[in-house]
Amino acid sequence: MLTRLSIGNFKSWKRIKEMRLGQITGLFGTNSSGKTSILQLLLMLKQTIESSDRAQVLEFGDEKSLTNLGSFRDVVYGHEKPGMVDFSLDWKLAKPLFVSDPKSKTRTLFSGDQLAFRCSLGEDGGDRLTVSHLVYDLGNSHFSLRRKGQSGAKYELTAQGVTNQGEEFRFVRAPGRVWDWPAPVKFYGFPDQVYAYFQNAGFLSKLQLEFEHLFGRLYYLGPLREFPQRHYAWKGSEPADMGRRGERVVDAMLASKQRGRHISPGYKKRKETLEERVAHWLKVLGLIHDFRVEPIAEGNNIYQVRVQRTPSSAYVLITDVGFGVSQILPVLVLCYYVPPGSIILLEQPEIHLHPSVQSGLADVFIDAMKNRNVQIVVESHSEHLLRRLQRRIAEQEIMPEQTALYFCEVTETGSRLQGLDVDLFGTIRNWPKDFFGDEFSEMAAITKAAMERKKEQQA
């Protein structure tokens, strides 16, 4: 689970000093206020980690990627040249990490259930992107790879901190000549030479692996969904995710069903299939009465998604009902398809949904958080979604500290992040001005216009 994020000089953000993330994190605000940029940073890191090019510092993407950011110059705040970008991440591990002493496997040097990563990178005076430094923090110990001087490709490895036994830790050099380190692997990896040069640096690979595991558990669904289809062909594969447009949603449901997977909807409740859980929420949200995915004929690999709008109505294809079902379907499936402990990034999940369904999304997120330990980061314009979260806090369905809600706005110096102070009663104590528009002014204008029209009619 991500717990903290800091950003410097990335797109419209001059600086986010420290952003706390909850199990449900909401980013609200006006258009072009920087909300999406926060998600884009995480997506850029994910697609870089998953890239096969070990020498590429950052993967900015293309039209087929999770995000397409152009070039480094496009993401640097103010498009400065030479520009520098820095960021840091803190996250809670799925299980505690133990680092053994290579000289004595029964002796633990470091341990902890929290990790942090910091990185600063930029252009080296030309157009070449290089890492200035990267740092991993485990407990009170810090392991860093820093570039020597302002430019060049020579680095040095350092350690600061003490072991669990209270002893100062130092890297022990293996016999042989002294040499400098090459550049890091991508933006986060220690070069392979480190492990041969030092006798006790092998544990650094564990830190890298945990970082990769973090982003391996990160999933994304964009704001534009795939149009529903009359027929879906399934080849029997199991998709890793829904696709950024939700295009693999039917594949995911069929794969989950074929492999006999079940979901626990709560303590001492009957386990359900993914299809049953999705049907449950579609009914609770008032969109349809029933839902099923079935082949057009027995033994055929062509499938149809059929819905029943009322208990007495006939089943019809998903293409023959409103956009609401097909828009929310990938959101629901993603929340219950990903492995427990995953992180889900959602961009405007409320698009094309009725206000009551937008409110219900909050209940879906709370259920996925409670019963599947899923962390959700949602970028939204929906006041209805926020109001339902406030209500559930007041009703003690979720605690304020389990959420992290933010308002993003544009200032003369770039984007600004304001944390919303939510109390135990669900009240936002620092409600921003014009948060969802100026409702009071609109009501006053309506009243004024009505009075003027009445005067005209009476004249």
C-alpha positions, 0 to 999 in steps of 0.5 A, a space after each residue: 500500500 502506498 502511504 506517501 508521495 512527494 513530487 518536484 518539478 513534474 508537469 504543473 507541480 512545482 512541489 508536492 512536499 508530502 502527500 499522504 495516501 489512504 486506503 481510499 484517496 480522492 483527488 478532486 478539483 477543476 479541469 487542468 488543475 494537476 489531478 491527472 498528472 499525479 496519476 501519470 507520474 505513477 503510470 510512467 514509473 510502472 511502464 518504465 519498470 515493465 519496459 525491456 530496455 534496462 538502459 532507458 531511464 524513463 519510459 514516456 510512452 506512446 499511444 499504446 502505453 498506459 500514459 503518453 507523456 511525450 518527452 522529458 522536456 514535456 514533463 518538466 515543470 516550466 519546460 526548463 532546460 536543463 530540467 530536473 525532476 524528483 519524487 519519493 514514494 513510501 509504501 507498506 510491505 505486504 509482509 515484513 522484509 528481513 535482511 540477513 547477515 551474509 556471514 551469519 544467516 541467523 543474524 538479521 541486519 535490517 528488518 521492517 514493514 515499510 520502505 521508501 524510495 527517492 530519486 532525482 533525475 534530469 538532463 546532464 547538460 545535453 539531451 541525455 537523461 541521467 539519474 542524479 541519485 536514488 535512495 532506498 530507506 529501510 527503517 532508519 538506514 539509507 542506501 544510495 547511489 549518487 552521481 559523482 559531480 554535476 555530470 558524467 556517468 560515474 557513481 558511488 554507493 553509500 550506506 547510512 544507518 545502523 543494524 538491528 544490533 545497533 552497529 554502524 553498517 558499512 559495505 565491505 569491498 571484495 578483494 581486487 582493484 577499485 572502480 567507479 559504478 556505471 549508471 543505475 539500471 533505469 531509474 531505480 536499480 543498482 548496477 550489476 557490478 555492485 554485487 560483485 564489488 561488495 561482499 555484503 550488498 546482495 540485499 540491495 536486490 531485495 529492495 529493488 524487487 520490492 519496488 518492482 512488486 509495488 508497481 506490479 500490483 498497480 492497476 489503471 483504468 482510464 476515463 474513456 471506456 470501450 463501447 459495448 459489443 454485441 459479441 465477444 470472442 474469448 481465446 481462453 487467456 487470462 488478462 493481467 488487467 482490464 486494459 486502460 479502456 476496459 477492453 478486456 473486461 469480458 475476458 477477465 470475467 470468463 477467465 475468473 469463472 473458468 479457473 473457479 475463483 471466488 470472492 468473499 463478500 464479507 465475514 461469514 458470507 457465502 463466497 461468490 464468483 466474480 460474475 455474481 459479485 458484479 451482478 450484485 453491485 449492478 442491482 444494488 446501484 439500481 442499473 439492472 436486475 440481473 446480469 450474465 455472460 454466456 456463449 451464443 451456443 454450447 462449446 462456442 468461444 463467442 460470448 454475449 453479455 446479457 442484462 435483465 432490467 427488471 424482474 419481469 423483463 426479458 434479457 437483452 444485450 448490453 448494447 441495447 441498454 444505456 451507457 451506464 452499465 458498460 461504463 461502470 462494468 470495468 470499474 466493478 470488475 477491476 475492483 474484484 478481479 485484481 489480487 488482494 492488496 492491489 492498488 487501483 488508479 481510477 480516472 473519472 469513473 463517474 463519467 456517463 453515470 447517474 448521480 445516484 450511481 456516482 454516490 454508489 461508487 463510494 460504497 463499491 470502493 469501501 467494500 473492495 477496501 474492506 473485504 479485499 484490502 484494495 487501495 483505490 486512488 480516484 481522480 474525480 469531479 463527482 460531488 456525489 461520490 465525495 458526499 457519500 464518502 462523507 456520509 459513510 465516515 459519519 456512519 462509521 463505515 469507514 474511518 477518516 484516517 482510512 481516507 485521504 481527500 484532496 482539492 487541486 487548484 491552479 495558481 499563478 505558480 502552478 498546481 496547488 494541493 490542499 488536503 481536506 480536513 474531514 472529522 469523525 462526523 464526515 464534515 469537511 472543516 476546510 471546504 475550499 471556495 468554489 469546490 464544485 462551483 459557486 452553488 450559492 451564487 447560482 441559487 441567488 441568480 435563479 432567485 433574482 431572475 425569477 423575481 424580475 420575471 414576476 415583476 415583468 408579468 405583473 407590469 
